[in-house]
Amino acid sequence: MKSHIKVLFVPAIVVFLFGTLFTGCTEKTDESKADFVGYAACISCHQQETSQWKNSDHDMAMKIANKNTVKGDFNNQTFTHFGITSKFYTRNGKFYVYTEGDEGAMQEFEVKYTFGVRPLQQYLIEFPGGKLQVLPLCWDTRPKEQGGQRWFHIYDDERITPNDQLYWTGVNQNWNYMCAECH
């Protein structure tokens, strides 16, 4: 059995190393000064990949919240889950939710980013120190005929209280800690 694994594994490593060493961008970067440059910096070398990626689900996975990216109904809507009524609205071109925050107090939160595009869209709230917390209130982006175009709670049948480790302002719902590495 082990010899079969070697037969498959060794060629895969060789192909990977060859591809890594002998392909890619010709431009060199100073890694000590590396910083996020955005996709536009890659277009000249990766035109085909850019055209395949542009407007794909991966491209739309996380965006700054604005009128073009937010799919949820923030037109003074309310949603009640286990007695907590949350409100969704806009003000000065920004998106807000008034919902239960730390220690159970109702608070206003600005939506900074959208997360996902279909079949649901979640929203990220920025906290001090750059922490991005995943709001548990999601928008079902499916057509109304399929049961979509509505707000729902990610823990639909369960009340997650502020002292619960799964509460939305805690570390287990922190995008930086739990999600960023893969997304």
Beta strands, then each sheet from edge to edge (+ up, - down):
strand 1: 62-64
strand 2: 77-81
strand 3: 84-91
strand 4: 94-100
strand 5: 106-115
strand 6: 120-127
strand 7: 131-134
strand 8: 137-140
strand 9: 150-153
sheet 1: 1+ 5- 4+ 3- 2+
sheet 2: 1+ 5- 6+ 7-
sheet 3: 1+ 5- 6+ 8- 9+
end
